[in-house]
Amino acid sequence: MSAISELTRQHRFATKWALTRGCWEWTGTKGANGYGVFMWDAGPPKQTCTAHRAAYRLYTGEIPDGYEVDHLCRNRACVNPEHLEAIPLQENRRRRDTPSGKRHWNGKKTHCKNGHPFSGANLSVDINGARICVTCRREYQREYQRARRS
């Protein structure tokens, strides 16, 4: 990668954030999950990445294999390199399970909203790690099938 193209990438990146309460708030395109999206290379082929990973690479350095970039400020749209830290996947998951993370409160639930226990044969886990009440899922599927037949 030439120095000129690296400078061009840094210039493009710098035009897509605004300072907000210490965070560099991403003003460019965002995914449905709230993370910024940055076109790393125009290609071909085009290469996109999350904006916080781009910020880390541009201002801190390469991200080690097996590491993820964590937002210390807990703001998914922040690209301030001082708020970003490269950490192992397991550490990122552990941090996500803190009171500031979404999974913390749901992870403490022992029963579904209908009172069925999240344990044993009544517990299923989907591909994203979400817990599913098997009893409620079966009832939902029965209702769905009844509605389709009507």
Residue frames as qw, qx, qy, qz and C-alpha x, y, z in Angstrom:
[[0.000, 0.890, 0.455, 0.000, 0.00, 0.00, 0.00],
 [0.431, 0.419, -0.026, 0.799, 1.50, 3.32, -1.01],
 [0.208, -0.300, -0.444, 0.818, 1.73, 6.29, 1.38],
 [0.215, -0.016, -0.229, -0.949, -0.49, 8.38, -0.90],
 [0.535, -0.305, -0.654, -0.439, -3.34, 5.87, -0.86],
 [0.467, -0.362, -0.678, 0.438, -2.99, 5.53, 2.91],
 [0.060, -0.191, -0.193, 0.961, -3.24, 9.32, 3.25],
 [0.375, -0.140, -0.459, -0.793, -6.28, 9.31, 0.97],
 [0.544, -0.361, -0.756, -0.051, -7.90, 6.63, 3.13],
 [0.331, -0.341, -0.523, 0.707, -7.19, 8.66, 6.28],
 [0.111, 0.060, -0.077, -0.989, -8.62, 11.79, 4.67],
 [0.481, -0.256, -0.617, -0.569, -11.81, 9.97, 3.59],
 [0.513, -0.373, -0.731, 0.252, -12.15, 8.52, 7.08],
 [0.228, -0.221, -0.356, 0.879, -11.68, 11.90, 8.77],
 [0.253, -0.087, -0.240, -0.933, -14.62, 13.39, 6.85],
 [0.576, -0.276, -0.659, -0.397, -17.05, 10.82, 8.26],
 [0.524, -0.451, -0.634, 0.346, -17.09, 11.54, 11.99],
 [0.104, -0.750, 0.002, -0.653, -17.97, 14.43, 14.32],
 [0.246, 0.135, -0.705, 0.652, -16.81, 15.09, 17.89],
 [0.582, -0.520, -0.288, -0.555, -19.61, 14.37, 20.37],
 [0.696, -0.641, 0.180, -0.268, -18.99, 14.29, 24.15],
 [0.406, -0.602, 0.681, 0.089, -15.48, 12.90, 23.69],
 [0.717, 0.171, 0.662, 0.132, -16.54, 10.29, 21.16],
 [0.094, 0.317, -0.541, -0.773, -15.83, 10.55, 17.47],
 [0.619, 0.348, 0.566, -0.419, -19.40, 9.85, 16.36],
 [0.315, 0.036, 0.766, 0.559, -19.54, 8.11, 12.97],
 [0.393, 0.522, 0.151, -0.742, -21.61, 10.19, 10.51],
 [0.265, 0.288, -0.748, -0.537, -21.15, 7.88, 7.53],
 [0.733, -0.086, -0.507, -0.446, -23.17, 4.79, 6.70],
 [0.353, -0.322, 0.752, -0.454, -24.21, 2.61, 9.65],
 [0.325, -0.073, -0.917, -0.218, -25.39, -0.97, 9.66],
 [0.595, -0.519, -0.406, -0.459, -28.64, -2.07, 11.32],
 [0.754, -0.358, -0.444, 0.326, -26.58, -3.03, 14.39],
 [0.252, -0.961, -0.063, 0.091, -25.41, 0.60, 14.91],
 [0.641, -0.384, 0.332, 0.576, -21.79, 0.06, 13.85],
 [0.273, 0.790, -0.220, -0.503, -20.33, 2.39, 11.25],
 [0.857, 0.260, 0.381, 0.229, -19.37, 0.98, 7.84],
 [0.034, -0.818, 0.349, 0.457, -16.25, 2.17, 5.99],
 [0.871, 0.489, -0.006, 0.044, -15.07, 1.30, 2.49],
 [0.640, -0.570, 0.341, 0.387, -11.45, 0.29, 3.13],
 [0.262, -0.245, 0.637, 0.682, -10.58, -0.23, -0.54],
 [0.545, 0.471, 0.009, -0.693, -12.57, 0.89, -3.58],
 [0.768, 0.069, 0.634, 0.054, -11.32, -2.21, -5.35],
 [0.887, -0.119, -0.185, -0.406, -12.03, -4.07, -7.39],
 [0.355, -0.583, -0.700, -0.210, -12.95, -5.96, -5.38],
 [0.251, -0.696, 0.103, -0.665, -14.47, -3.47, -2.95],
 [0.546, -0.140, -0.721, 0.403, -13.57, -4.10, 0.67],
 [0.359, -0.693, -0.018, -0.625, -15.67, -2.75, 3.52],
 [0.489, -0.100, -0.732, 0.464, -15.17, -3.09, 7.25],
 [0.345, -0.825, -0.439, 0.088, -16.67, -1.69, 10.41],
 [0.169, 0.882, -0.091, 0.430, -15.62, 1.90, 11.02],
 [0.561, -0.769, 0.287, -0.105, -14.22, 1.22, 14.50],
 [0.888, -0.094, 0.310, 0.327, -11.93, -1.49, 13.11],
 [0.551, 0.665, 0.112, 0.491, -10.82, 0.91, 10.36],
 [0.184, -0.926, 0.151, -0.293, -10.10, 3.59, 12.98],
 [0.777, -0.533, 0.314, 0.113, -8.01, 1.17, 14.99],
 [0.830, 0.202, 0.288, 0.434, -6.03, 0.11, 11.91],
 [0.364, 0.799, 0.089, 0.470, -5.51, 3.69, 10.71],
 [0.149, -0.860, 0.208, -0.442, -4.52, 5.28, 14.02],
 [0.681, -0.580, 0.420, -0.152, -3.23, 2.46, 16.25],
 [0.017, -0.459, 0.859, 0.227, -2.03, -0.40, 14.05],
 [0.542, 0.021, -0.746, -0.386, -3.02, -3.81, 12.78],
 [0.756, -0.335, 0.227, -0.515, -5.46, -5.89, 14.78],
 [0.131, -0.377, 0.917, -0.011, -3.80, -9.13, 15.94],
 [0.521, -0.053, -0.759, -0.387, -5.29, -12.40, 14.66],
 [0.464, -0.361, -0.795, 0.147, -8.03, -13.67, 16.95],
 [0.147, -0.315, -0.407, 0.844, -8.65, -10.22, 18.43],
 [0.061, 0.764, 0.571, 0.295, -11.66, -7.94, 18.23],
 [0.161, 0.277, -0.139, 0.937, -11.86, -4.19, 18.74],
 [0.288, -0.613, -0.701, 0.222, -13.86, -3.24, 21.84],
 [0.033, -0.713, -0.108, -0.692, -15.48, 0.14, 22.51],
 [0.354, -0.113, -0.640, 0.672, -14.39, 1.21, 25.99],
 [0.211, 0.017, 0.140, -0.967, -17.04, 3.98, 25.84],
 [0.335, 0.315, 0.866, -0.195, -19.77, 1.37, 24.97],
 [0.432, 0.664, 0.073, -0.606, -20.84, 3.57, 21.99],
 [0.761, 0.212, 0.565, 0.239, -21.03, 1.43, 18.83],
 [0.474, 0.836, 0.195, 0.198, -20.85, 4.51, 16.58],
 [0.283, -0.900, 0.275, 0.185, -17.63, 5.81, 18.21],
 [0.860, 0.405, -0.074, 0.300, -14.42, 5.68, 16.17],
 [0.136, -0.899, 0.366, -0.200, -12.15, 7.55, 18.61],
 [0.733, 0.282, -0.590, 0.186, -8.98, 5.42, 18.75],
 [0.016, -0.380, 0.646, -0.662, -8.54, 6.36, 22.43],
 [0.691, -0.108, 0.329, -0.635, -11.86, 4.60, 23.11],
 [0.905, 0.252, -0.257, -0.227, -10.89, 1.43, 21.23],
 [0.363, -0.571, 0.733, -0.069, -8.93, -1.58, 22.46],
 [0.688, 0.258, -0.631, -0.250, -7.94, -4.78, 20.67],
 [0.499, -0.351, 0.677, -0.412, -8.82, -7.71, 22.91],
 [0.007, 0.042, -0.983, -0.177, -9.28, -11.49, 22.52],
 [0.447, -0.289, -0.584, -0.612, -12.75, -12.70, 21.51],
 [0.540, -0.420, -0.711, 0.162, -13.42, -14.30, 24.91],
 [0.246, -0.274, -0.350, 0.861, -12.57, -11.07, 26.74],
 [0.217, -0.083, -0.276, -0.932, -14.92, -9.15, 24.45],
 [0.541, -0.371, -0.672, -0.342, -17.71, -11.60, 25.26],
 [0.470, -0.371, -0.618, 0.509, -16.97, -11.35, 28.98],
 [0.077, -0.150, -0.127, 0.978, -17.15, -7.56, 28.83],
 [0.347, -0.223, -0.493, -0.766, -20.41, -7.72, 26.90],
 [0.573, -0.435, -0.691, -0.065, -21.90, -9.66, 29.79],
 [0.244, -0.120, -0.457, 0.847, -21.54, -6.69, 32.14],
 [0.128, 0.640, 0.584, -0.482, -24.37, -4.38, 33.32],
 [0.182, 0.607, -0.180, -0.752, -23.72, -2.10, 30.34],
 [0.076, 0.164, -0.847, -0.500, -24.15, -4.98, 27.86],
 [0.651, -0.049, -0.248, -0.715, -27.46, -6.21, 26.45],
 [0.698, -0.015, -0.711, -0.087, -26.91, -9.84, 27.37],
 [0.089, 0.210, -0.710, 0.666, -26.36, -9.15, 31.06],
 [0.503, -0.030, 0.371, -0.780, -30.01, -8.67, 32.08],
 [0.840, 0.149, -0.269, -0.447, -31.39, -11.34, 29.80],
 [0.542, 0.302, -0.763, 0.181, -28.64, -13.71, 30.93],
 [0.105, -0.175, 0.720, -0.664, -29.87, -13.47, 34.51],
 [0.713, -0.030, -0.019, -0.700, -33.41, -14.51, 33.63],
 [0.250, -0.174, 0.945, -0.120, -34.26, -18.00, 34.83],
 [0.415, 0.461, 0.773, -0.135, -37.70, -18.15, 33.18],
 [0.172, 0.321, 0.529, 0.767, -39.26, -16.94, 29.92],
 [0.223, -0.144, 0.057, -0.962, -41.92, -14.22, 29.88],
 [0.716, -0.235, -0.379, -0.537, -44.61, -16.93, 30.23],
 [0.634, -0.556, 0.398, -0.363, -43.00, -18.48, 33.31],
 [0.986, 0.119, -0.102, 0.051, -41.36, -21.53, 31.73],
 [0.606, -0.664, 0.309, 0.311, -37.87, -22.36, 33.04],
 [0.494, 0.765, -0.409, -0.060, -34.78, -21.67, 30.94],
 [0.315, -0.522, 0.787, -0.091, -33.22, -25.04, 31.75],
 [0.573, -0.005, 0.819, -0.035, -32.91, -28.67, 30.71],
 [0.363, 0.310, 0.780, 0.404, -34.98, -29.82, 27.76],
 [0.145, 0.874, 0.450, -0.112, -36.93, -26.53, 27.77],
 [0.135, -0.836, 0.222, 0.484, -33.85, -24.52, 26.76],
 [0.763, 0.414, 0.305, 0.392, -32.59, -24.10, 23.22],
 [0.251, -0.698, 0.163, 0.651, -29.88, -21.71, 22.07],
 [0.666, 0.725, 0.173, -0.025, -29.97, -20.17, 18.59],
 [0.772, 0.352, 0.012, 0.529, -26.99, -19.44, 16.34],
 [0.117, 0.743, -0.127, 0.646, -26.59, -15.95, 17.87],
 [0.293, 0.091, -0.721, 0.621, -26.49, -17.28, 21.42],
 [0.466, -0.256, 0.098, -0.841, -30.05, -16.21, 22.28],
 [0.145, 0.040, 0.944, -0.293, -31.93, -18.54, 24.62],
 [0.497, -0.103, -0.450, -0.735, -35.25, -19.90, 23.40],
 [0.535, -0.062, 0.653, -0.532, -38.04, -21.37, 25.49],
 [0.038, 0.020, -0.930, -0.364, -38.89, -24.66, 23.80],
 [0.136, 0.505, 0.804, -0.283, -42.44, -24.74, 25.26],
 [0.219, 0.716, 0.138, -0.648, -43.25, -21.26, 23.92],
 [0.096, 0.417, -0.653, -0.625, -41.66, -22.02, 20.55],
 [0.068, 0.183, 0.968, 0.160, -43.79, -25.17, 20.16],
 [0.176, 0.653, 0.610, -0.413, -46.96, -23.26, 21.06],
 [0.160, 0.658, -0.192, -0.710, -46.07, -20.51, 18.59],
 [0.050, 0.219, -0.834, -0.503, -45.50, -23.10, 15.84],
 [0.134, 0.397, 0.904, -0.078, -48.86, -24.79, 16.61],
 [0.194, 0.732, 0.336, -0.560, -50.68, -21.46, 16.40],
 [0.098, 0.543, -0.480, -0.682, -48.88, -20.61, 13.17],
 [0.023, 0.011, 0.942, 0.334, -49.86, -23.96, 11.59],
 [0.168, 0.574, 0.749, -0.285, -53.51, -23.51, 12.71],
 [0.173, 0.729, 0.050, -0.661, -53.59, -20.05, 11.16],
 [0.052, 0.375, -0.698, -0.607, -52.14, -21.33, 7.89],
 [0.086, 0.226, 0.960, 0.140, -54.77, -24.06, 7.64],
 [0.180, 0.639, 0.571, -0.483, -57.63, -21.61, 8.21]]
